[in-house]
Amino acid sequence: SGKQPAVFDYMFVFPMPETTPEEEKEFKKQYIGKNKSTYKEVLLLLISDEATKTRLDKLLTNCDSLQSLRCHTIQIFLSFVETIFASHGVGQDKRHRVRHFASIDKDEFFLCVSMGDVVAESLAGQSDYPVQLDRTSLGKLR
C-alpha cells in the first residue's frame, strides 16, 4: 500500500489497570501495610516537584487500590503530554502526535508521542540539555 509506518519519539508502556486479587494483595503487603502509607501517598512519593505534588494531592480521588493507581498513572502521563503540547501552541503541527492503544492481549497500555522541533528544543532548553556543535559553527556564534 506504500503507507509509511508510524514513527514516535517516545513510547511508554504501562500495565493495564485491571488487577488480580493476588496482585492487589501483594502490592498492599509490599507498599501500603509495610510503610503504613495510603495508596495516594505511594503515588505522590514518585513526584519530585512540590507544586505538582500539591496539585495532584487535591485532584487524586478514589485512590484505594493498585488498579486505581494504575489508572491515575496513565492519566498523569496523558495530561503531561497534552499540557506540553498545549503550552507551546502546537495543535496544528502534524509532527506533534499522541497515540494510545491497548496491546493485542489487553494486558498493556501503550502511549506513543511524537514532537516537532519547537517542543523538543524548548524542553531541552528548560532542562539545560547540552547542544552539540561542530567546530565550524563556533565562528558563527556571537
DSSP file with accessible surface (Angstrom, degrees, kcal/mol):
  #  RESIDUE AA STRUCTURE BP1 BP2  ACC     N-H-->O    O-->H-N    N-H-->O    O-->H-N    TCO  KAPPA ALPHA  PHI   PSI    X-CA   Y-CA   Z-CA
    1    1 A S              0   0  163      0, 0.0     3,-0.1     0, 0.0     0, 0.0   0.000 360.0 360.0 360.0 -16.7    0.0    0.0    0.0
    2    2 A G        +     0   0   72      1,-0.3     2,-0.3     0, 0.0     0, 0.0   0.558 360.0 150.7  79.5   4.0    3.0    2.3    0.3
    3    3 A K        -     0   0  184      1,-0.1    -1,-0.3     0, 0.0     0, 0.0  -0.576  45.3-125.8 -74.5 131.4    1.9    3.6    3.7
    4    4 A Q        -     0   0  161     -2,-0.3     3,-0.1    -3,-0.1    -1,-0.1  -0.534  25.6-111.0 -75.6 141.1    4.8    4.6    6.0
    5    5 A P        -     0   0  100      0, 0.0     2,-0.2     0, 0.0    -1,-0.1  -0.385  39.9 -97.6 -69.1 150.1    5.0    3.1    9.4
    6    6 A A        -     0   0   66     -2,-0.1     2,-0.5     1,-0.0     0, 0.0  -0.483  37.3-158.4 -68.4 136.3    4.3    5.4   12.3
    7    7 A V        -     0   0  105     -2,-0.2     2,-0.4    -3,-0.1    -3,-0.0  -0.981   9.8-173.0-119.5 130.5    7.4    6.7   14.0
    8    8 A F        -     0   0   50     -2,-0.5   106,-0.3     1,-0.1     3,-0.1  -0.936  26.6-146.5-125.1 147.6    7.3    8.0   17.5
    9    9 A D  S    S+     0   0   88    104,-1.4     2,-0.4    -2,-0.4   105,-0.2   0.835  89.1  22.7 -75.8 -36.1    9.9    9.8   19.7
   10   10 A Y  E     -A  113   0A 121    103,-2.4   103,-2.8     2,-0.0     2,-0.4  -0.993  59.4-171.1-135.6 142.4    8.7    8.2   22.9
   11   11 A M  E     -A  112   0A 106     -2,-0.4     2,-0.4   101,-0.2   101,-0.2  -0.975   7.9-168.7-134.3 117.6    6.8    5.1   23.7
   12   12 A F  E     -A  111   0A  63     99,-3.1    99,-2.7    -2,-0.4     2,-0.5  -0.893   5.1-160.4-104.0 137.0    5.6    4.5   27.3
   13   13 A V  E     +A  110   0A  71     -2,-0.4    97,-0.2    97,-0.2    -2,-0.0  -0.977  11.4 179.6-122.7 125.3    4.2    1.1   28.2
   14   14 A F  E     -A  109   0A  21     95,-2.7    95,-3.2    -2,-0.5     2,-0.1  -0.922  33.9-108.7-120.0 148.4    2.0    0.7   31.3
   15   15 A P  E     -A  108   0A  65      0, 0.0    93,-0.3     0, 0.0    92,-0.1  -0.491  49.5-100.0 -67.8 144.8    0.4   -2.4   32.7
   16   16 A M        -     0   0   32     91,-1.9    55,-0.1    -2,-0.1    54,-0.1  -0.329  31.6-114.4 -62.8 151.5   -3.4   -2.2   32.1
   17   17 A P  S    S+     0   0   17      0, 0.0    53,-0.2     0, 0.0    54,-0.1   0.815  86.2 102.6 -61.2 -29.9   -5.3   -1.0   35.2
   18   18 A E        -     0   0  116     52,-0.1     2,-0.3    50,-0.0    -2,-0.1  -0.278  54.6-175.1 -59.3 135.3   -7.1   -4.3   35.7
   19   19 A T        -     0   0   31      4,-0.0    -1,-0.0     3,-0.0    48,-0.0  -0.886  22.8-122.6-128.8 162.6   -5.6   -6.3   38.5
   20   20 A T     >  -     0   0   61     -2,-0.3     4,-2.3     1,-0.1     5,-0.2  -0.644  32.6-110.7 -97.1 160.4   -6.0   -9.7   40.1
   21   21 A P  H  > S+     0   0  103      0, 0.0     4,-2.5     0, 0.0     5,-0.2   0.881 120.7  55.0 -57.2 -34.4   -6.8  -10.2   43.8
   22   22 A E  H  > S+     0   0  136      2,-0.2     4,-2.5     1,-0.2     5,-0.2   0.902 107.1  48.5 -66.4 -42.2   -3.2  -11.6   44.2
   23   23 A E  H  > S+     0   0   75      2,-0.2     4,-2.6     1,-0.2     5,-0.2   0.919 112.4  49.1 -63.3 -42.9   -1.6   -8.5   42.7
   24   24 A E  H  X S+     0   0   36     -4,-2.3     4,-2.6     1,-0.2     5,-0.2   0.930 112.4  48.1 -61.0 -45.1   -3.7   -6.3   44.9
   25   25 A K  H  X S+     0   0  162     -4,-2.5     4,-2.4    -5,-0.2    -2,-0.2   0.927 113.1  46.8 -62.9 -45.9   -2.7   -8.3   48.0
   26   26 A E  H  X S+     0   0   98     -4,-2.5     4,-2.6     2,-0.2     5,-0.2   0.910 113.2  48.8 -65.4 -41.3    1.0   -8.3   47.1
   27   27 A F  H  X>S+     0   0   32     -4,-2.6     4,-3.1     2,-0.2     5,-0.8   0.937 112.2  48.7 -63.9 -44.7    1.0   -4.6   46.4
   28   28 A K  I  X>S+     0   0  118     -4,-2.6     5,-2.9    -5,-0.2     4,-1.1   0.920 113.6  46.9 -61.8 -42.2   -0.8   -3.8   49.6
   29   29 A K  I  <>S+     0   0  142     -4,-2.4     5,-0.8    -5,-0.2    -1,-0.2   0.928 118.6  41.0 -64.0 -44.6    1.6   -6.0   51.6
   30   30 A Q  I  <5S+     0   0   74     -4,-2.6    -2,-0.2    -5,-0.2    -1,-0.2   0.877 133.4  12.3 -74.4 -40.8    4.7   -4.5   49.9
   31   31 A Y  I  <5S+     0   0  107     -4,-3.1     6,-0.4    -5,-0.2     4,-0.2   0.715 128.4  37.3-115.8 -27.4    3.8   -0.8   49.8
   32   32 A I  I  XXS+     0   0   18     -4,-1.1     5,-1.6    -5,-0.8     4,-0.9   0.925 121.0  32.9 -94.6 -61.1    0.8    0.0   52.0
   33   33 A G  I  4<S+     0   0   45     -5,-2.9     3,-0.3     1,-0.2    -4,-0.2   0.896 116.7  55.0 -65.5 -41.3    0.9   -2.1   55.1
   34   34 A K  T  4<S+     0   0  143     -5,-0.8    -1,-0.2    -6,-0.5    -3,-0.1   0.898 122.9  26.3 -60.9 -42.7    4.7   -2.2   55.4
   35   35 A N  T  45S-     0   0   97     -4,-0.2    -1,-0.2     2,-0.1    -2,-0.2   0.382 102.2-124.0-102.4   0.9    5.1    1.6   55.4
   36   36 A K  T  <5 +     0   0  182     -4,-0.9     2,-0.2    -3,-0.3    -3,-0.2   0.901  63.2 146.5  53.1  42.7    1.7    2.4   56.8
   37   37 A S      < -     0   0   22     -5,-1.6     2,-0.2    -6,-0.4    -1,-0.2  -0.650  48.8-121.8-101.6 163.7    1.1    4.6   53.7
   38   38 A T     >  -     0   0   69     -2,-0.2     4,-1.9    -3,-0.1     5,-0.1  -0.614  30.7-109.8 -94.5 165.6   -2.1    5.3   51.7
   39   39 A Y  H  > S+     0   0   26     24,-0.4     4,-1.9    -2,-0.2     5,-0.2   0.906 120.9  53.1 -60.7 -41.7   -2.3    4.5   48.0
   40   40 A K  H  > S+     0   0   56     23,-0.5     4,-2.8     1,-0.2    -1,-0.2   0.923 106.5  52.3 -60.9 -43.1   -2.3    8.2   47.3
   41   41 A E  H  > S+     0   0   94      1,-0.2     4,-1.8     2,-0.2    -1,-0.2   0.891 105.6  55.1 -61.7 -38.1    0.9    8.7   49.3
   42   42 A V  H  < S+     0   0   22     -4,-1.9     4,-0.5     2,-0.2    -1,-0.2   0.939 111.9  43.3 -60.6 -45.1    2.7    5.9   47.4
   43   43 A L  H >< S+     0   0    8     -4,-1.9     3,-1.6     1,-0.2     4,-0.3   0.934 112.0  52.7 -67.7 -43.2    1.9    7.7   44.1
   44   44 A L  H >< S+     0   0   15     -4,-2.8     3,-1.5     1,-0.3    -1,-0.2   0.786  95.8  69.0 -66.7 -24.7    2.8   11.1   45.4
   45   45 A L  T 3< S+     0   0  124     -4,-1.8    -1,-0.3     1,-0.3    -2,-0.2   0.767  94.1  58.8 -62.8 -22.4    6.2    9.8   46.6
   46   46 A L  T <  S+     0   0  136     -3,-1.6     2,-0.6    -4,-0.5    -1,-0.3   0.559  89.0  85.2 -84.1  -7.9    7.2    9.4   42.9
   47   47 A I    <   -     0   0   34     -3,-1.5     6,-0.0    -4,-0.3    -4,-0.0  -0.841  53.0-176.6 -99.2 122.6    6.6   13.1   42.1
   48   48 A S        +     0   0  114     -2,-0.6     2,-0.5     5,-0.0    -1,-0.1   0.819  59.6  85.4 -90.1 -31.1    9.6   15.4   42.9
   49   49 A D     >  -     0   0   83      1,-0.2     4,-2.5     2,-0.1     5,-0.2  -0.598  66.5-153.0 -77.0 120.6    8.2   18.8   42.1
   50   50 A E  H  > S+     0   0  122     -2,-0.5     4,-2.4     1,-0.2     5,-0.2   0.861  92.6  52.3 -64.3 -38.8    6.4   20.1   45.2
   51   51 A A  H  > S+     0   0   52      2,-0.2     4,-2.3     1,-0.2    -1,-0.2   0.929 112.6  45.7 -64.1 -42.3    3.9   22.3   43.3
   52   52 A T  H  > S+     0   0   44      2,-0.2     4,-2.9     1,-0.2     5,-0.2   0.917 111.5  52.8 -64.7 -42.0    2.9   19.4   41.1
   53   53 A K  H  X S+     0   0   46     -4,-2.5     4,-2.4     1,-0.2    -2,-0.2   0.918 109.1  49.3 -60.6 -41.9    2.6   17.1   44.1
   54   54 A T  H  X S+     0   0   72     -4,-2.4     4,-1.4     2,-0.2    -1,-0.2   0.924 112.4  47.6 -64.7 -43.8    0.3   19.6   45.9
   55   55 A R  H  X S+     0   0  140     -4,-2.3     4,-1.6     1,-0.2     3,-0.3   0.931 113.5  47.6 -63.3 -44.6   -1.9   19.9   42.8
   56   56 A L  H  X S+     0   0   21     -4,-2.9     4,-2.8     1,-0.2    -1,-0.2   0.881 104.1  60.9 -64.8 -36.8   -2.1   16.1   42.4
   57   57 A D  H  < S+     0   0   76     -4,-2.4    -1,-0.2     1,-0.2    -2,-0.2   0.889 109.3  43.3 -58.4 -36.3   -2.9   15.7   46.0
   58   58 A K  H  < S+     0   0  164     -4,-1.4    -1,-0.2    -3,-0.3    -2,-0.2   0.819 118.1  44.7 -76.6 -31.7   -6.1   17.7   45.5
   59   59 A L  H  < S+     0   0  126     -4,-1.6     2,-0.5    -5,-0.1    -2,-0.2   0.772  87.4  94.9 -86.4 -28.9   -7.0   16.0   42.2
   60   60 A L     <  +     0   0    8     -4,-2.8     2,-0.3    -5,-0.1     3,-0.2  -0.534  51.2 166.4 -72.0 118.4   -6.4   12.4   43.1
   61   61 A T        +     0   0   85     -2,-0.5     3,-0.1     1,-0.2    -2,-0.0  -0.859  54.5  26.0-126.0 164.1   -9.7   10.8   44.2
   62   62 A N  S    S+     0   0  131     -2,-0.3     2,-1.2     1,-0.2    -1,-0.2   0.901  70.7 158.3  51.1  43.6  -10.7    7.2   44.6
   63   63 A C        +     0   0   23     -3,-0.2   -23,-0.5     1,-0.2   -24,-0.4  -0.696  24.5 118.7 -97.4  79.4   -7.1    6.2   45.3
   64   64 A D        +     0   0  111     -2,-1.2     2,-0.3   -25,-0.1    -1,-0.2   0.196  64.2  31.1-134.2  16.3   -7.8    3.0   47.1
   65   65 A S  S  > S-     0   0   23     -3,-0.2     4,-1.9     1,-0.1     5,-0.1  -0.983  79.6-102.5-163.6 165.5   -6.2    0.1   45.1
   66   66 A L  H  > S+     0   0   18     -2,-0.3     4,-2.4     2,-0.2     5,-0.2   0.895 121.3  57.6 -61.0 -39.7   -3.4   -0.8   42.8
   67   67 A Q  H  > S+     0   0   80      1,-0.2     4,-2.1     2,-0.2    -1,-0.2   0.933 106.1  47.7 -58.3 -44.6   -5.9   -0.7   40.0
   68   68 A S  H  > S+     0   0   14      1,-0.2     4,-2.6     2,-0.2    -1,-0.2   0.889 109.6  53.7 -66.6 -36.3   -6.8    3.0   40.8
   69   69 A L  H  X S+     0   0   10     -4,-1.9     4,-2.5     1,-0.2    -1,-0.2   0.903 107.8  50.5 -63.5 -40.4   -3.0    3.8   41.0
   70   70 A R  H  X S+     0   0   45     -4,-2.4     4,-2.1     2,-0.2    -2,-0.2   0.922 111.1  48.6 -63.7 -42.2   -2.5    2.4   37.5
   71   71 A C  H  X S+     0   0   57     -4,-2.1     4,-2.3    -5,-0.2    -2,-0.2   0.943 112.8  47.6 -61.0 -47.8   -5.4    4.4   36.1
   72   72 A H  H  X S+     0   0   36     -4,-2.6     4,-2.6     1,-0.2    -2,-0.2   0.894 109.1  54.3 -62.5 -39.5   -4.1    7.6   37.8
   73   73 A T  H  X S+     0   0   40     -4,-2.5     4,-2.2     2,-0.2    -1,-0.2   0.937 109.7  46.5 -62.6 -45.1   -0.6    7.0   36.5
   74   74 A I  H  X S+     0   0   13     -4,-2.1     4,-2.5     1,-0.2    -1,-0.2   0.935 112.9  50.2 -62.2 -44.0   -1.8    6.7   32.9
   75   75 A Q  H  X S+     0   0  115     -4,-2.3     4,-2.7     1,-0.2     5,-0.2   0.893 108.0  53.4 -62.1 -39.8   -3.9    9.8   33.3
   76   76 A I  H  X S+     0   0   40     -4,-2.6     4,-2.5     2,-0.2    -1,-0.2   0.938 111.0  45.7 -62.1 -45.5   -0.9   11.8   34.7
   77   77 A F  H  X S+     0   0   67     -4,-2.2     4,-2.3     2,-0.2     5,-0.2   0.923 113.4  49.1 -65.3 -43.5    1.2   10.9   31.7
   78   78 A L  H  X S+     0   0   13     -4,-2.5     4,-2.5     1,-0.2     5,-0.2   0.939 113.4  47.0 -60.1 -45.3   -1.5   11.7   29.2
   79   79 A S  H  X S+     0   0   57     -4,-2.7     4,-2.7    -5,-0.2     5,-0.2   0.900 109.5  54.5 -64.0 -40.3   -2.2   15.0   30.9
   80   80 A F  H  X S+     0   0  119     -4,-2.5     4,-2.3    -5,-0.2    -1,-0.2   0.948 111.5  43.7 -58.6 -49.4    1.6   15.8   31.0
   81   81 A V  H  X S+     0   0    7     -4,-2.3     4,-2.3     1,-0.2     5,-0.2   0.937 114.6  48.9 -65.0 -45.5    2.0   15.3   27.2
   82   82 A E  H  X S+     0   0  106     -4,-2.5     4,-2.6    -5,-0.2    -1,-0.2   0.902 111.2  51.1 -62.8 -37.6   -1.2   17.2   26.4
   83   83 A T  H  X S+     0   0   84     -4,-2.7     4,-2.6    -5,-0.2    -1,-0.2   0.907 107.8  52.2 -66.6 -42.0   -0.1   20.1   28.6
   84   84 A I  H  X S+     0   0   19     -4,-2.3     4,-0.9    -5,-0.2    -2,-0.2   0.954 113.5  43.7 -58.8 -48.1    3.3   20.3   27.0
   85   85 A F  H ><>S+     0   0   24     -4,-2.3     5,-1.8     1,-0.2     3,-0.7   0.928 114.5  49.0 -65.5 -43.5    1.7   20.5   23.5
   86   86 A A  H ><5S+     0   0   77     -4,-2.6     3,-1.4     1,-0.2    -1,-0.2   0.896 106.7  56.0 -63.6 -38.4   -0.9   23.0   24.6
   87   87 A S  H 3<5S+     0   0   84     -4,-2.6    -1,-0.2     1,-0.3    -2,-0.2   0.724 110.8  45.1 -69.8 -18.3    1.6   25.3   26.3
   88   88 A H  T <<5S-     0   0   46     -4,-0.9    -1,-0.3    -3,-0.7    -2,-0.2   0.338 107.9-124.9-104.1   4.9    3.6   25.5   23.1
   89   89 A G  T < 5 +     0   0   63     -3,-1.4     3,-0.3    -4,-0.3    -3,-0.2   0.898  62.7 141.1  56.2  45.9    0.5   26.1   20.9
   90   90 A V    > < +     0   0   11     -5,-1.8     3,-1.0     1,-0.2     6,-0.2   0.085  17.5 122.1-108.9  25.8    1.3   23.2   18.6
   91   91 A G  T 3  S+     0   0   69      1,-0.3    -1,-0.2    -6,-0.2    -5,-0.1   0.824  78.4  43.6 -59.4 -33.7   -2.1   21.8   18.0
   92   92 A Q  T 3  S+     0   0  169     -3,-0.3     2,-0.6     3,-0.0    -1,-0.3   0.612  86.1 104.4 -89.4 -12.8   -2.0   22.2   14.2
   93   93 A D    X   -     0   0   42     -3,-1.0     3,-1.6     1,-0.2    23,-0.1  -0.600  59.8-154.9 -74.3 116.8    1.6   20.8   13.8
   94   94 A K  T 3  S+     0   0  181     -2,-0.6    -1,-0.2     1,-0.3    -3,-0.0   0.656  88.7  69.6 -69.5 -13.7    1.3   17.3   12.4
   95   95 A R  T 3  S+     0   0  124      1,-0.1     2,-0.8    -5,-0.0    -1,-0.3   0.702  85.3  77.6 -76.1 -16.4    4.7   16.3   13.8
   96   96 A H    <   +     0   0   18     -3,-1.6     2,-0.4    -6,-0.2    19,-0.2  -0.831  67.5 157.8 -95.7 108.6    3.1   16.5   17.3
   97   97 A R  E     -B  114   0A  65     17,-2.0    17,-2.7    -2,-0.8     2,-0.4  -0.988  28.9-167.6-136.3 145.6    1.2   13.4   17.8
   98   98 A V  E     +B  113   0A  34     -2,-0.4     2,-0.4    15,-0.2    15,-0.2  -0.999  14.9 173.9-129.4 125.2   -0.1   11.3   20.7
   99   99 A R  E     -B  112   0A 123     13,-2.6    13,-3.5    -2,-0.4     2,-0.4  -0.990   4.0-178.1-128.5 141.2   -1.5    7.9   20.1
  100  100 A H  E     +B  111   0A  98     -2,-0.4     2,-0.3    11,-0.2    11,-0.2  -0.997  11.0 151.0-141.1 146.4   -2.6    5.4   22.7
  101  101 A F  E     -B  110   0A  98      9,-1.8     9,-3.3    -2,-0.4     2,-0.2  -0.981  39.6-102.6-163.5 162.9   -3.9    1.8   22.4
  102  102 A A  E     -B  109   0A  35     -2,-0.3     7,-0.2     7,-0.2    -2,-0.0  -0.644  41.7-104.9 -92.5 152.1   -4.0   -1.5   24.2
  103  103 A S    >   -     0   0   11      5,-2.6     3,-1.7    -2,-0.2    -1,-0.1  -0.244  37.5-101.8 -67.4 165.3   -1.9   -4.4   23.4
  104  104 A I  T 3  S+     0   0  173      1,-0.3    -1,-0.1     2,-0.1    -2,-0.1   0.897 126.0  45.5 -58.4 -39.7   -3.4   -7.3   21.4
  105  105 A D  T 3  S-     0   0  106      1,-0.0    -1,-0.3     3,-0.0    -2,-0.1   0.383 110.3-125.6 -88.4   6.5   -3.7   -9.4   24.6
  106  106 A K  S <  S+     0   0  139     -3,-1.7    -2,-0.1     2,-0.1     3,-0.1   0.712  82.0 108.4  62.4  26.5   -5.1   -6.4   26.5
  107  107 A D  S    S+     0   0   81      1,-0.1   -91,-1.9   -92,-0.1     2,-0.3   0.498  72.0  50.4-109.8  -2.0   -2.5   -6.5   29.3
  108  108 A E  E     -A   15   0A  76    -93,-0.3    -5,-2.6    -5,-0.0     2,-0.5  -0.980  64.0-148.2-136.3 149.2   -0.5   -3.4   28.4
  109  109 A F  E     -AB  14 102A  30    -95,-3.2   -95,-2.7    -2,-0.3     2,-0.5  -0.965  17.3-154.5-115.1 125.2   -1.4    0.2   27.5
  110  110 A F  E     -AB  13 101A  35     -9,-3.3    -9,-1.8    -2,-0.5     2,-0.5  -0.877   9.7-171.0-105.0 133.0    0.9    2.0   25.0
  111  111 A L  E     -AB  12 100A   0    -99,-2.7   -99,-3.1    -2,-0.5     2,-0.4  -0.982  10.9-171.2-121.0 113.7    1.3    5.8   24.9
  112  112 A C  E     -AB  11  99A   1    -13,-3.5   -13,-2.6    -2,-0.5     2,-0.4  -0.919   2.3-172.1-112.7 133.5    3.2    6.9   21.9
  113  113 A V  E     -AB  10  98A   3   -103,-2.8  -103,-2.4    -2,-0.4  -104,-1.4  -0.981  10.6-177.3-131.5 133.2    4.4   10.5   21.5
  114  114 A S  E     - B   0  97A   7    -17,-2.7   -17,-2.0    -2,-0.4     2,-0.4  -0.982  10.7-174.5-122.9 141.3    6.0   12.4   18.6
  115  115 A M        -     0   0   27     -2,-0.4   -19,-0.2   -19,-0.2     2,-0.1  -0.986  16.2-131.8-137.2 148.1    7.1   16.0   18.9
  116  116 A G     >  -     0   0    2     -2,-0.4     4,-2.2   -23,-0.1     5,-0.2  -0.165  42.7 -84.9 -85.0-174.8    8.4   18.6   16.5
  117  117 A D  H  > S+     0   0   96      1,-0.2     4,-2.9     2,-0.2     5,-0.3   0.844 120.2  61.8 -63.3 -36.7   11.4   20.8   16.8
  118  118 A V  H  > S+     0   0   77      1,-0.2     4,-1.9     2,-0.2    -1,-0.2   0.953 112.5  35.4 -58.6 -51.1    9.6   23.6   18.7
  119  119 A V  H  > S+     0   0    0      2,-0.2     4,-2.9     1,-0.2     5,-0.3   0.933 117.7  52.2 -70.5 -44.2    8.7   21.4   21.7
  120  120 A A  H  X S+     0   0   40     -4,-2.2     4,-2.4     1,-0.2    -2,-0.2   0.932 112.6  45.1 -60.2 -44.4   11.9   19.4   21.6
  121  121 A E  H  X S+     0   0  134     -4,-2.9     4,-2.5    -5,-0.2    -1,-0.2   0.901 113.1  50.9 -67.5 -38.3   14.1   22.5   21.7
  122  122 A S  H  X S+     0   0   36     -4,-1.9     4,-2.4    -5,-0.3    -2,-0.2   0.938 111.8  46.3 -64.2 -45.4   12.0   24.1   24.4
  123  123 A L  H  X S+     0   0   44     -4,-2.9     4,-1.5     2,-0.2    -2,-0.2   0.905 112.5  50.8 -64.9 -39.5   12.2   21.0   26.6
  124  124 A A  H  <>S+     0   0   28     -4,-2.4     5,-3.2    -5,-0.3    -1,-0.2   0.923 111.2  49.0 -63.3 -41.2   15.9   20.7   26.0
  125  125 A G  H ><5S+     0   0   50     -4,-2.5     3,-1.3     1,-0.2    -2,-0.2   0.900 109.2  51.4 -65.6 -40.1   16.4   24.4   26.9
  126  126 A Q  H 3<5S+     0   0  132     -4,-2.4    -1,-0.2     1,-0.3    -2,-0.2   0.808 113.5  45.5 -66.2 -28.3   14.3   24.0   30.1
  127  127 A S  T 3<5S-     0   0   91     -4,-1.5    -1,-0.3    -5,-0.2    -2,-0.2   0.307 111.0-119.4 -97.5   7.9   16.5   21.1   31.2
  128  128 A D  T < 5 -     0   0  146     -3,-1.3    -3,-0.2     1,-0.2    -2,-0.1   0.885  46.4-178.8  53.7  39.9   19.8   22.8   30.3
  129  129 A Y      < -     0   0  165     -5,-3.2    -1,-0.2    -6,-0.2     2,-0.1  -0.539  29.2-114.8 -71.2 127.5   20.4   20.0   27.8
  130  130 A P        -     0   0   96      0, 0.0     2,-0.5     0, 0.0    -1,-0.1  -0.405  23.1-141.9 -68.4 141.1   23.7   20.5   26.1
  131  131 A V        -     0   0  116     -2,-0.1     2,-0.5    -3,-0.0     0, 0.0  -0.877  12.0-136.3-102.9 132.6   23.7   21.2   22.4
  132  132 A Q        -     0   0  186     -2,-0.5     2,-0.3     0, 0.0     0, 0.0  -0.773  25.1-179.3 -92.4 129.8   26.4   19.7   20.3
  133  133 A L        -     0   0   93     -2,-0.5     2,-0.2     2,-0.0    -2,-0.0  -0.941  23.8-126.5-122.7 149.6   28.1   21.9   17.7
  134  134 A D    >>  -     0   0   94     -2,-0.3     3,-1.6     1,-0.1     4,-0.7  -0.524  35.6-102.8 -88.9 165.9   30.8   21.2   15.2
  135  135 A R  H >> S+     0   0  219      1,-0.3     3,-0.8     2,-0.2     4,-0.6   0.827 118.1  62.1 -59.4 -32.4   33.9   23.4   15.1
  136  136 A T  H 34 S+     0   0  102      1,-0.2     3,-0.3     2,-0.2     4,-0.3   0.768  98.5  58.1 -68.7 -20.3   32.7   25.3   12.0
  137  137 A S  H X> S+     0   0   33     -3,-1.6     3,-1.3     1,-0.2     4,-0.6   0.756  87.6  75.5 -79.1 -23.5   29.7   26.5   13.9
  138  138 A L  H X< S+     0   0  102     -3,-0.8     3,-1.1    -4,-0.7    -1,-0.2   0.871  89.8  56.2 -59.7 -37.2   31.7   28.3   16.6
  139  139 A G  T 3< S+     0   0   54     -4,-0.6    -1,-0.3    -3,-0.3    -2,-0.1   0.737 102.7  56.9 -67.0 -20.1   32.7   31.2   14.3
  140  140 A K  T <4 S+     0   0  169     -3,-1.3     2,-0.4    -4,-0.3    -1,-0.2   0.588  86.1  94.6 -87.4 -12.5   29.0   31.9   13.7
  141  141 A L    <<        0   0  108     -3,-1.1    -3,-0.0    -4,-0.6     0, 0.0  -0.653 360.0 360.0 -83.2 132.7   28.1   32.4   17.3
  142  142 A R              0   0  274     -2,-0.4    -3,-0.0     0, 0.0    -2,-0.0  -0.985 360.0 360.0-148.0 360.0   28.2   35.9   18.6
